[in-house]
Amino acid sequence: HTHTPHTPQDADGREFKPQQNAVLYFIDGCLGQSLRTITEEGAMDLPPEISVLLLSLSAPFLLYAINQLPFLQDPQVILALVVAALTTVFLLANRGMKSAAAPDPLFYVFAVFSFTSVLSLTNALQQDGFIKGFMDVYVGKSGTAGLLAARLGPHRSRTLDEGGATCRRADCVLVLPQVEPHLSSAHGILLSYWEGLVHFLLLLLIIHRMSEGKSFRNLALLWSGSMVAAQTVLISGMIVGKYNKNIPPVIWRSSLSLIGSVWTAVKLLSRPRELSIIPADKLEVLQRRSLLSRPVDLLLTLCLLGNIAFTAFRGFVVLECSLDACFSYIYQYEPYMKDSVGFPKLTMLVFLFYAVPLLWACVLGLLTPGCSWMLDWTLVLAGAVAQAQWTHLGASLHSRTPFTYRIPKDEWSQVMVLNLLSLAVPVLLALRCHIRPAFFLQSQPHTPTTNGRKQR
């Protein structure tokens, strides 16, 4: 009998091309081997943070393969790669946390976001020219068109559209994924740096403390505040800014990130905090002191009031207040707030409607003893303000921002000082709350006793 080799087919009954077979071997070689190594009995156990680090560092190779090989851009292949990567995340999580009877579900959230943080860092490095060939498919219309032109050659017929590039020629139809042009904006680049460096480091530290059985609440709340602020501005800016032609793919991806970070914050805030044990008499003495007898708190209160005034003023500026001071500020000091990308305006509005009420609450917390919520919410506020200020200030200086919207040289030092002070005040407040938390602890009421026994 003549042996007929079996030809692999997809779900629609179409035969895979040899290049697609190479894709399957690539997936099996890069990700399948790691799966087998993880699940083998007797395999060397790695600390969870090292396992997550190694998995996250595979993200650039995956991006490079998708960007360079057209047959990897097939939706089914991309789905296979995503499923394999996420499966590896969960297997690594279970393998690394097998000593725990019931691993914290937040560990899986942190592991997945570690992977996406490296994707963000890859984008930032390519946009600033440090690397190339990783994100060309996603940088926008010009980047996609150039990539396709190089692949097709000058004598091939082709059609391009902005929502997702499609090239047609005699022997193939190539459909590229939806682009995310905001990733190449100054805001997107600075946000990618923050996610790829600050978030990635925070997540690895959180995973390390989780594996050691130590408290990770403070670091996780910092990350949650930063992530919520980043995704809130990104989603809102995509809807009202000039990149609103590519809303669907960004909304799905960013909404999942926002939901994950909000769920993490809610999960942490619903858990009881481990508080320091301070004798009741000492705690009562500390909390009886007025604000004038606490110079550090007095200075922080004045700084918070100044920060509230500055934040509210910038909110009125982007709302096009008719005051001469608002008009002069947006044209002479921070013209970046007029940029049509929409992100700087949404950043100021988020500050106005969310940060200002929290800042007022913090002033109240410094005046009133026993506000234990200050220990958590100052961390959320510090993470959110630090991320937003970094992205806003960095984008107003970046070369991708048009020159007319950058900070003028004559007012550069003043704008920098004001923005850095606005960033530093919430961070210093969070440090004060955790270095000396006694004022914010709730005192336990004394229970009268009779003959050495408590009264009912």
N, C-alpha and C positions, 0 to 999 in steps of 0.2 A: 504494500500500500504506500502511496505517496503521502509523505508527511506534510500537512498544511500548517504552517506556523500561525499561531493565534495573533490576531492584530487587535491591540487594545482599542476600545471605543469609549466615547464619552456618553453622557446621559441621553443624548439625542441620536445615538447610533452612528455618529461620524467618527471616522478613523482619526487617530492621533497622528500627527506628522512626526518624523524622526526628531525634529527639534523639540516637540512636546514630550517625547519619550525622555529626552535629555533633561527636560524640566523635572520630570518625576524622579529621575535618578539624582538630580541636584537636591530636591527636597528631601529624599531619603538619605542622601549622604550628609547633608548639613544638619537637618533637624532630626531625622529618624535615628541617626547614630547617637545623638545626645539622649533621645528617649530611651534607647536600649541600654545605654550606659547608666542612666539614672535608675532604671527598673531592674537591672541585674542584681542578683543576690550577691552580697559580699562586696559590692562596689564601694569605693572609698567615699565616706560621707563628707560633704563640704558644709561649712557654716552657711546658714540661709542667705546672709548678705553677700557671700562670695558667689553662691549659685545664682542669685538674682543679678549680680554684677556681670557675670559671664554671659548670662542670657541676654541682658540688655545690650551688651557690647556686640551682639550678633545683629542688632538692628541695622547698622549702616551697611553690612554686607547684603542683607535682604533688600534694602533700598537700592543699592548699586545694581544688583541683579535685575530687579524689576525695571530700573531705568535704562539699562543697557540692552536687555534682551526683549525684543518685541513680543515673543511668544509667552513671556512671563506676565504680560499685561492682560491676558485673557481673564475674565472675571472668575472662571472656575479655578484657575491656577492660583490667583490671588486669594480666593477663599480657602484653598487648600493650605497655602502658606500661613494665613492668619490662624486657621484652626490648629495647625501643627505648632505654631508659636504659642498660642494660648494653652494648648494641651501641655506643652513643655513647662509653661509657667506653673500650672497647677501640680504637675508631677514633681517639679522642683520644690514647690511649697510643701507638699505632703511629705516628700523625702527629707527635706531639711527640718521640718517641724514634727517628725515622727515621735520625738521624745515627749511631746506635749499630748495630754489625753484628748484635749479638744482645742485645736489651733484657733486663735482669734480670727474671725472672718475678715477683719480689717487687713490681715497680712496679705491676702490675695489682691485686695485693692491696691495696696502699696507696691506689690510686685508688678502688677500690670502697668501702673503709672510710672514705674522706674523704666520699663521698656519704652513707653512713649516719650519719656524725658530725653532719652538718647536720640530718638527720632527728631525731636525739636532741636537738639544741639547740632545734629547733622545739617539740618536746614540752615541754622544760623551761620555755621562755618562755610557752607557753600555760598550763601548770599553775600558774605563779605569777602569771598574770593580765596579762602584758605584751602578749600578742596573743590572738586568739580566732578560732575558725572553721577551725582546721587539724587538730586531733586529736580532735574530738568523737566520732567513730565508735569510737575506740579507748580512751577513758578509763574505760570501765566501764559497768555496768548503768544507773546513774542518768543518765550523760551520754548514752548511746545512747537511752534511753527518752525523755528530753527532746527530743532531736533528732528522733526519729520523731513524737512528739506534735505538734511544731511543723509538721512537713511534712504530716501526715495531717489535722489539724484535729480538732475535738471530735466531729464527727458520723461519723467513719470507724471501722469496726471494726478492731481490731488485736490482735495477740498478740506478746508479747515474751518472750524467754528470755535467760538470762545468757550462755550460750556463744556465741551469735551472734544478733543481733536480727533478727526476721522480722516484717514487717507485711503483713497481708492486707486487701485491700479489693476492691471489685467489679471494678475495671479493671486491677489490677496485682498482682504479687507481688514484693516487694523483700526481698532477703536481704543483710544487711550482713555484712562480714567478722568473723571471730572477734576479740573484744576482748582487750586486754592490760591488765587492771586494775592490775597492778603498776606501770605507768608513771605512775600518779597517786599512788603512795605517796611518802613522803619519801625513801626509799632510791632509788626509780626517778627522782625529780626530780634528786637530787644526782648520781646516776650519769649522767643525761642531760647535766647541766652539764659534768661532767668530760669526757665523750666529745665534746661539742660544742665545747668550748673547748680543753682541753689536748690531747686526741687529734688534733683537727683541725689545730692549730698544729704539733704534732709531725709529722704526716703531710705537711703542706705543706713543712716544712723538709727532711724526708727526700727527698721527690720533687725538691726543688730541688738538693740535694746529689747525688742520683743523676744528674740531667741535667747537672750540672757535672763529673761524673766524680770527685767527692770521696767520701771515706769517710762512710757513713751508719750504720755498725754500732752505734755507741753510742746514737744516737737511736732506732734500730729496736729495740734490746734494751730500752730504757726503755718504749717503746710495747708491746712484746710482754708484758713483765712486768705492766704495768698492765692490759692487755686480758685476759690469762689469769686474773688475780685477779678482775676484774670479772665475767667470765662464769662462773667457778667458783662464786662466791657466789650469782650470780643463778640459775643452774640448780638448785643445791642448795636454795636458799631457796624456789624455786617448788615443789619436790617436797614439802618438809616444812612449808612455811608455809601461811598461810590462803588463798593464791592458787592452790592446787593444783587447782582446778577448771578452769583454763585451761592445763594443762600442754602439750598437743600443739603448739599454734602457737609457744609460747615455746621449747620444747625444740628444735624444728627451727631456728628463727632463731638462738638462742643457741649451739646446737651447731655450726652452721656458723661462727659468729664465733670460738668456742673452737678449732675445728680450724684455721681460718686463722691465728690468732695463734700457736698451738703450732707449726704448720708453719713459720711465719716464724722463730720462735726456733730451731728445730732446724736450719733452713737456714743461719742466721747462725752458730750455734755450730759447725757442721761446717766452716766456712770458716776458713782460717788468719788469725790477727790480725796486722796490721802493727804490729810492736813497735819501740820506740826502740832505736837503736844506741848502746850505752854500752860504753866500754872495759872489758875483762875485769878489769883490776886495780882500777879504780874500783868496779866492780860488786861485787867480792869484799870490798872495804873496807866498802861500805855494808851488805852482807848479814851481816857479822860482828857488827854492833852489836846489843847485847841490847835487850830491850824497855824496860828502865829508862833506856837512853841515847837512846830515841826518845820524847820526851814526848807528841807528838801521837798516836802509836800507843798509848801507854800510856793516855791519856785516852779514846781511842776504845774500847779494850778494856774499860775499866771501864764505859763507857756501854753497850756491847753486853751485858755481863753484867747490868747493871740492866734493860736492855730485855728480855732473856730472862726475868728473874724476873717483870717486870710482865706480859709477854705470857702466860707460863705461868699466872700467877695468874688473869688474866681468862678463860683457857680453863677452869680449874677452876671458876670462878664460874658460867659458863653450863652446865657439867656438873652443877650443883647440889651442889657440895661442901658437906658439913655443917659446915665450920669457921665459927666466928662471924665471922671476918674476911670470908669470902666472902658470907655472908648480909648483913652490914652494907654491904658495898660495892655490891651489886646494888640494894639498897633506898635507900641514902642518897647514892650517887654516880652510878651509871649505871643507872637503872631502865629505860633504853631497851633493854637487853639482854634484858628480859622481854617485849618487844613480840611479839605473835603473828604478825607478818609473817614472822618467821623469819630475815630477813637479818642482823640484828645477831648472833644466836647463831651463824650459819654463818660470819660474818666472824671471830669469835673462835676458832672451831674451825679454820678455815683457817690463822690465825696460829699456833695451837698445834701443828698437825701438819705444817705446811710452813715457816712463817717461823722457828720456833724451831730446827729442825735447820740451816737455812741460817745463822742467826745464830751458832750454835755453830761451824759450819764457818768462818765469817768470823773468829771469835776464833782458831781454829787457823791461819788464813791470815796473821794479824798476828804470830803467834809463829814461824812457819816460813817461811824465805825461799824464793823460787822458786815460789810458788803462783800461776802465771800465770792460772789459772782465776778468780782474784779479779777480774781486770779485766773479765770478762764477767758473772759471776753477781752481783756487787754492783750492777750496773745493773738486772738483772732484779729483784732484791730491792727496790731503791729504787723502781722503778716500781710494783711490786705493793703495797708498804706505803703509798706515797703515795696511790695511788688508794683503797685500802681505808680508810685513816684519814680521808681527805677525806669519803668517802661516809658512814662511820659517825658521825663527829663532826658533820658538817653535818645528817644526818638526825635526830640526837638533839636538835638545836636548831630544826628546821624546824616551821612551824606545822601541817603535815599530821600530825605525830606527836602523839598524844593528850597532853594536858598532864601527866597523871600519869607518863608515860614520859620526859619531857624532863629535862634536867639540872637539879637543884634550884639555886635562886639562891645559897644559902649555900655550896655546894660548887662553884660554877661555875668559879671561877678555878683551883682545884686540878685539876679534871678536864681543863680546857683545857690546863694546863701539862703534865700527864702525857701526854695524847694528842699534843700537839705535839712533845714530846721523843721520843716513840715514833716519830713520823714523821720527825723530823730526823736521828736517829742513822744509819739506813741511807743517807740522802741524803748526809750528810757523809762517811760511809765511802766511798761511790762517788766523791765528789769527791777525797778523799785518794788513792784508788788511781789516778786518772787524772792528777792534777796531778804526783805524784811516784811513778811506777810502778816505779822501779829495784829496790826491795826484792822485787817480785813477779816479776821476770824470771828466767828460768832461765839460769844461767851455763853457758857452753860449756866443756867439759873441754879442758885443754891437751893437745895432741898432741906427744909428744916427737919431736925431729928429730935426724938424724945427717948431718953434713956439708951442712946447709942443706936436706935432703930429709926428708919425713915418712916415719916407719916404718910398714910395713904390719902 
